Amino acid sequence: MGAWGYEVFDDDTTCDIMGELRENDDIAGYCEKTFAHAISTDYLDVEEGSAVAVCAAIMDAVLKGTTYSFFLDVESDLEGDKQFANWISSIKSDNIAAFERMKDKAIQSLTVLISEKSELYELWSEQEEIFPKWKEIYEQIIKRLEN
């Protein structure tokens, strides 16, 4: 996992997943499968955990208006948060109802992500200084989705 920070889109894996999702016609379907797998698995590997993180961030942005930074187009003059917000606006109406229905699955999946059943948890917990910051991001998403 090549990471340059602890935010959702600060590593190669989440960026790759986001790139794939931008080309996917069924974002909500992908996220629902991702959450179902995370809930049912005994151990969440890095890629599966990263998919949970990406889907939860997209859901958080669609349902709660949370801003994330992701550069969809490196040639653009827009900052990453504006690019991400514009993309969220373009997919919101097609996904909002499905995301509302799967909030509980997202919360359960995030709970797995920030537990010892997750490889990302194990990797980040080795970084004592930034581990609490990484974990807090997902705890905050959980809190927003619960309300």
N, C-alpha and C positions, 0 to 999 in steps of 0.2 A: 504494500500500500504506500504509494508516494503521497505524502501529506505535507502541506506547507502551513497549515493552521488547523484549528479545531472546529471551525464553523462547518455547517452541513456540506457546502460545496467547496471545501478546501482540500480535496484530495482527488487523485486520478480516477478512482473507482466511481465516486458519486458523479463526477463530471461525465464519465463515459455513459453511465446509466441515464443521466439527464439528456445527453445527446440522443440516445436511443428513444427515450420517451417523447422527445420533440417530434420524432418521425412516426410515432405510434398513433393510430386512429382510435384506440380504445384505452385511454390513460386510466380511467376508473377501473376497467377490467384488469389491467396490469396490476394496479395497486391492490385491488381486492385479492388477486391470486398471491401477491407478495405478502400481504397481511395474513392470509389463511395459512400459508406455509410457515411463516414466522411463529404463529401461535401453536402449530402442530409439531414443529420440529423439536428434537432433543437438544440441538446445538445450532446456533445461527452463525454461519461462517461470514467472512468479511464481505463478500459480494452480496450475500443475502441481507446482511445487516445494513449495508450501504443502500440497498434498494428500499428497505424499510425507511431509512432516514430521508431519502429523496421523496418517496411517496408521501410521507408524513409532512414534509416541508411544503410540498405542492398543496396538499389538503389544507394545511394551516393557512397558506396564502389565499386559497380559494374561499375557505369558510370564514376566516378571521381577519383577512387583510394584512397578515404579517408580511413584512418585507424581507426578502433575502436577496443576496447579490450573486448573480450568475451571468457571465458574459456569453450571451447567445451568439453574438457576432463581434469578433475581435476588430473588425473594420469599422464598426459603428462608433459614432461620437458620443453615444449615450453611455452613462455609467451602468455597471452591472445590475444595480438595484432597479433602475428604470427599464432595462431590457427584460429582466425577469418579470416585473410588474406588467409590462405590455403583453408578454406571452401569457401570463396568468389571465389577463383580461380577455384574451382571445380564446381561451379554453374554458373559462368559468361557466358559462351558461350550459355547455354540454356535459359538465361534470358535477355541478353543485348538488343535485338531488342524490346522485350515487354516493358522493362523499358524505353527505349528511347521514345516509343509511349505514355507512361503514365506520363511523367515528369510534364505536366501541372496539372494533377490530384493530383500528389504528392504535388506540390507547393500549390494548393488550400487546400488540407488536412492539411498541416503543418500550413497554415495561420489560419485555424480553431483551430488547436491544441494550438496555442499561442494567442488565443483570449478568451474573456469572455464566449464564447460558449463551453468551455472545462472545465471539472472537474479538469484535471491536472493543467490547468492555475490557477484555483481558489486555489487549494492546494498549488502550488508552490508560488503564489503571497503572501501567508501568511508568507513566509520565506524571509523577506525583504533583507537579506544579500546575499542569494544565488539565489534568483529569477532571477535577471538580467543574471547570468551565465547560468542558465537553459534555459532561453528564447534565449540567444545568440546562443546556440548550434543549435537550429532549424532555427534561422534566417540565420546562416551560411550555413546550408544545403540548404535552399531556394536559397540563392545567388549562390551557386555552381550549383544547378540544373537549374537555369535560364540561365547560360552561356554554 
